[in-house]
Amino acid sequence: METQNCHNCQHSFEGNFCNHCGQRNIGNNRLRIREVVNDFFDNTFNLHKGFFFTFWKLIVSPGKVAHAYIKGQRKRFTNPTRYLVIALAFQAFMDYWFKTDEILEKDEYFYFPFLSERLNNSMELWNIKLTIEFSLLSSLFEVLLFPIIFYVLFRSLKLNFTELLTTNFYYISTSTLITMTILFVTKVLFDVFVSIEFIALLLLIYVSWAYLSFFKTTPLWIRSLKIGVGIAFFLIMRVFVLPFTLSLLNPLT
């Protein structure tokens, strides 16, 4: 059997598993969607002991976590797909426990003066539906759109879509966990719900910080400009294009 060097612990081994840390030899290969999915089914129903370690590392050094996982150090961190499932489950629990739908329905959404009042009202209702009734669809839109945007903007880095998708699983999940934790603390301690604007701002701040850390090989000003363009494009798609399209197809009153 061919001797290999484990990308997770750097020990030499032969066969299908590293005899030092137990990682499969597939971890030495480039990330592919099949391996991410297989890892998800192997681990989804077991809350890995590294979850809180992964969460903390994604706050202080998000770029290092994503690069380590992409390069094969996958034993140290919680699987990104399972991490996303945990974050969405926590969000669903918060929505149910605190009845956040009642709060969000009272929030004011964007108004576009160049559109009719009827269309603006329909878009506002669709924004509420996407946030409350179709939160999973809205989260998937968010999870999938950022990798597409950054695949185009940072094409010169030769990262494939699966690698960017996996990275975004980590970052969107962490931003969700952060915002939901703040929502929990402010509600329990002060009986106050933070506004949807604050939640959106906090999410965008973390995502910006995370991707600035991830694309560190690109000069700072170019990196900042491209990430700013990417976030602006995402906001246009999520706040305007998506509810506008849905309002044209199925107007709400």
C-alpha positions, 0 to 999 in steps of 0.5 A, a space after each residue: 500500500 502507498 504511504 500517505 501523509 495525513 493532512 489532518 495530523 501530518 502523520 504518515 500512514 498506509 491504507 484507508 485511515 490514518 492510524 494516528 487520528 483516524 481520518 479517512 484518506 479521502 480527507 487528503 483529496 480536494 473537497 467534492 460535494 459527494 464527500 460533504 454529503 456523505 460526511 453529513 449523513 455520517 455525523 448529523 445526529 451526533 452533536 460532535 464534541 468540537 461544536 463549541 470549539 468550531 463556533 469559537 474559532 469561527 468567531 476569532 479566526 473564520 478564515 483559518 477554519 474554512 481553509 483548514 477544512 478545505 485543505 483536509 483538516 476535517 477531524 478538528 471541526 464540526 462538519 459544515 452541513 451538520 453545523 448549518 442544520 444545528 444553526 437552523 434548528 436553533 433559529 427554529 426553536 427561537 422563532 417558536 419559543 419567543 414567537 418572533 413572527 409577531 414581532 417581525 410583522 410589526 417591523 417596517 420594511 423597505 419602501 421604494 418610491 419609484 414603485 406603486 404603493 400596491 407593489 410596495 405593500 405586496 413586496 413588504 408582505 412577501 418579505 414578511 413571508 420569506 422571513 417567517 413562513 419561508 425562513 428555510 427557503 430564505 436561508 437556503 437562498 442566502 447560503 447558495 447566493 454568496 458562493 455564486 457571487 464570490 465564485 465569480 468575483 474571486 475566480 482567480 483564486 481557483 476555488 471551486 463552488 463546493 469549497 465556497 459553499 462549504 465555507 458559506 455553510 460555516 459563516 452563515 450558520 455562525 452569523 445565525 447562532 450569534 444573532 439568535 444568541 443575542 436575541 435570546 439574551 436580550 429577551 430573557 434579561 431585558 424582555 426586549 426584542 432587537 430590531 430586524 435592522 440590527 439583526 441584519 446589520 450584525 449578520 452583514 458585519 460578521 459575514 464581511 469580517 469572515 470573508 475578509 479573513 478567508 480571502 486573505 491572499 488578495 490585497 486588502 483594498 481589492 478584497 474589501 471592494 469585491 466583498 462590498 460589491 458581493 454584499 451589495 449584490 446580495 442585498 439587491 437580490 434579497 431585498 428587492 429582486 426576490 420580493 419584486 419577482 414574487 409580487 409580480 407572479 403572485 401579488 399579496 394584499 
